[in-house]
Amino acid sequence: MSPASSQGTTAALPITPENSGSSRTVTESFLRLVSHVKVENLVAGLSGGVVSTLILHPLDLVKIRFAVSDGLQVRPKYSGIMNCMKSVWHQEGIRGLYQGVTPNVWGAGASWGLYFFFYNAIKAYTKEGRQTELSAAEHMVSAAEAGMLTMCITNPIWVTKTQLVLQYSADRSKKQYKGMVDALIKIYQREGIPGLYRGFVPGLFGTSHGALQFMAYEELKRDYNKYRNKTSDAKLDLLEYITMAALSKIFAVATTYPYQVVRARLQDQHNKYDGLVDVIRRTWRNEGPVGFYKGMVANLIRVTPACCITFVVYENVSRFLLGPS
């Protein structure tokens, strides 16, 4: 619907006290939510995402290659994590291990930045005017809502990263994409907007991963500070932040990993599926339940330290920008 037609429809609606009151309530709620938005949370989250991605991108490449390992002849065969890294290193050197790093940096930076940006605003809005702490369920819902908003913005970046990582040829002239922008343009030209949002539905399911992780992280921090007889948002030391982040990430990964396999396969350019159900059906038929956990060890090795780095950088940058609680 164009802006003009939208205005015409609005003008035709009768203005009643009920409509007016409802509009006011929505507007007031939105303005209250916006009042809790802090750019510092965006900067702190972005910093954490970028730092962790630059350090650990090669493990992400390995994880994705194992996740889509479904027996196609076009794919190289690897016997394990180290074998995969050595093979890529011998063929392409450090450049090969960092295929897809540009969209990964953009994606991780934007995702973590936006996630913390939305999450803290939603959490503050929910807590507004209350003396009691948020419950575990409220933390989970706040994180899920932040994840959905973030996914809507960043999904095209993740599609691009996946397809760049799955370019197997050592000869650069034979590669389908030259880089992130070239991949974005070609995917859009070939498949339009739907191509840039492949894997979006399982990605939305994946917001449960972030929701569970943030719920666990918040609850662990709160219970630990309660044990120390301190306020729930009291600052922890480096090792304590790392421990909380690692435990919450391991819990979330163990619970939700299969969706990442499904999503990676939907975004893979070497195989065609008819949708989410087709991926699940074919994976189950050809590989059994183990197929839904391919690459999980590589993923845990990558995401656990990545999460620790991200959260430690975030907590310290946000406290530097916002000041102590």
Secondary structure, DSSP 8 states (H G I E B T S, - for coil): --HHHHHHHHHHS---HHHHHHHHHHHHHHHHHHHT--HHHHHHHHHHHHHHHHHHHHHHHHHHHHHT-S--TTS---SSHHHHHHHHHHHHHHHHHTTTHHHHHHHHHHHHHHHHHHHHHHHHHHHTT-SS---HHHHHHHHHHHHHHHHHHHHHHHHHHHHHHT---S-GGG-S-SSHHHHHHHHHHHHHHHHHTTTHHHHHHTHHHHHHHHHHHHHHHHHHHHHTTS-TT----HHHHHHHHHHHHHHHHHHHTHHHHHHHHHH-TTS--SSHHHHHHHHHHHH-GGGGGTTHHHHHHHHHHHHHHHHHHHHHHHHHHH---
